[in-house]
Amino acid sequence: MSSVGLAPIIGVSPAIKRATELVERFAPTALNILLIGATGTGKEIFARQIHYRSGRRGELVDVNCGALPQEIAESLLFGHRRGSFTGAVETVAGHLERADGGTLFLDEVLHLSLPAQVKLLRALESGKVQPLGTGHKRCVDFRVVAAAQEDTSERLDRGLFRHDLFHRLAGIVIDLPLLAERPEDIVPLAEHFAAAQGQRLEEGTAKVLEGHAWPGNVRELRLAIERAACLVENGTLPPGAVRDAIALGVLKDSKRDRRKSDRRQSEFDRRERKHLTRAAREVLESCHMYAWDVGRVAHELKIPRGTVYSRLRRAGISLRAIMRSTGRGNEEELSDSRRMIE
C-alpha cells in the first residue's frame, strides 16, 4: 500500500500518543487488532495506518459489516461458485480471498450475522476459505483489523456476537477516545484540516473550536472546517466563519436545548464522578493483588475495559489516588455506583 494519500494520525494527547505507539509496535506482527471507538473517532484512518505499517504486500479490503445484506453476506465474504445459488451467474472471489496477502478491515464487526461469524471463526482458525457451492477449501493468508463501538459487552452478553470470535479478533485492543476527552488535539486537527483546504486559522478561532462539545468527534470537526472554508473568500478562517460552520452542522432542536442539556450533563458528571470513585475504590481494594489490573476492574464492574479508562479520564479520577485512600463505601453505595457506571 502506497503512503501517498494516507491520512496521518494527528494528535498530541496522551491517549492518541498511546494509540499511535500501539499501532507502531503491533502493526508489523501477525496479531489481529480490534479498534474500539465511537463513530467519527478515526477507526478507518487507524486501520489504514496499521495496514501500511504491517509491510503486507496485499491490498486492504474494507468491509462494512453493518451494510452487508444478511441474505448474501456469506457469499460476499467467502465467495461463491457459478450456479451455487439462484443469481450466481459467475464464480466470484469473496472479501477474504481478495485480502490474501493483505489486510481485511471489518468495520462495525459486531453487526456480522451469526452464521457468518461461525464461518469467519473457522477461516481464522484454519487459514482456509470454502466458497459457497464448492467442496474444497482454499488457503488464504490475511490479517484482520476489526472495528467496533463501545457496546461490545452488551452484544456479547446478549449472544449477538460469539465470545470465541471476539477473542480471536482481539489479539490487541486499541481504544480510540472521544474528541471531547482529548481537547488538546482539537486545534492541531483543525489546523491540519484547514491546511488541506488551503486555509489557516485566524487568531481567536481556537477558542471557538474548544468551546464546542464535538459529539460527532473528529469527523464533525473535519466537516465543520470544510464548511467554514466555503464561507470565506480569502485564505483565513475567522472565528465567526467557524462558529457559523459549526452551527450549520447542528440540528435546531439541539441548539435550542443545548443549555438545558449542558446543565443536565454537568449534574450527571458530578454524580457519576462521585459514584465512580466509590465503586472503583471498593473494587480496587477488594482485588488485592489485582489492584492495578484495570481489566479485572472492568470485569468486576461488568463494563468494557475501554469504558473504565474513558470514564475515569472524563471524571478526572486517579486510580493511584483511590488506592492511597482508606475510605470505604457501604454495599448499598457500591450497588448504586455500579448502576450509575453501567
Phi, psi and omega in degrees: 000127180286148178280352179293125181082001179284119181291132180281159174270114184257132176160147178241358182288153177303323182295316180287323176300319179295315179299319180294320178298319179294322177299312182297324183282320189258346180302319182285353182274176178268359182295138171289150184235135177247122179261124180246123180182155180290168177303133177088005181273356174101028183297320181294321178298317178295320179299318180292323176296319179298315180296315181299319182278351182287334183081004179287137187275341180286181183272165172268116180259114185265119181235121174269103185294333179289341181257003180283122175298125187302326185290338179235014182301315181296321179296317181293323183282316189251354179084173179206160177263150178305131179083004182288340175201166181301125181098351178276083186274351177208160177283130184231133176282140179276175182300323181295319178292322179296333181273006180302124183083359183230218185232135175257113179263110181259092179281148182052046187297335182294344181267007178292137182295154182299317177299321179292326178298318180299313181291324178295317179300317180297320180292322180293323182283325185262338185073020181228151180236135176244103179297154178298138177085006178242156180256006181231162182250153179244136179287135177226148178236095179228155178244135183260129165245117182249157180225141180211161176269188190278008179267024184303308184298322180298314182290327176293315181295327182275000178076017181275347178219136185289134178296319182294323177290319179303313182292331176292323180283330185271055174299321172215134180254128178243118180272130177251114186285161173296152178297327179295339180272354177223064186300336180292348179267350186298308183293313177303321177295316180297320178297321179295314181293324179294318179298325178295338178263006183073028183237172172218157182277135175278163178298136181098343181290326181302321181297320178295315181297317183286346180271356180261148185281337180053060178296336177271005175062213187296325179298317179297320179297315180300314181294324179296319179293321178295322177293319180299322179296333179280346184267352184242160181258338183254195186265017180235152179249104180282163180306320182297317180294320179292320178298316179295321181295322177296315182297328181290347179254009182245134178296148182301318179299324179294321179295317184292325185263005188299314182297315179298318180295320179298321179294318178296319180296320179298317179293319178298315179300321180296314181291321180296320179299318180298311183288322180297320178299313180298314182296314181298321179298314181298314183293315181297320180289329181280339182282342178055251185292345179263016189303328183263005179272097182295332176299321178293320178299316179299320179296317180296322182273353179061042175224159180298151179301319179298327179291323177301311180301310186295321182286326174294319179296314182297324181276353180070034184261136179255122177296326179298317180295322179295319180296328180280344182282149180252000181291153180215123177279160178281174186296326180295319179295320180296319178298317177297322182295317181295320178298321180296317183292319181291000000 
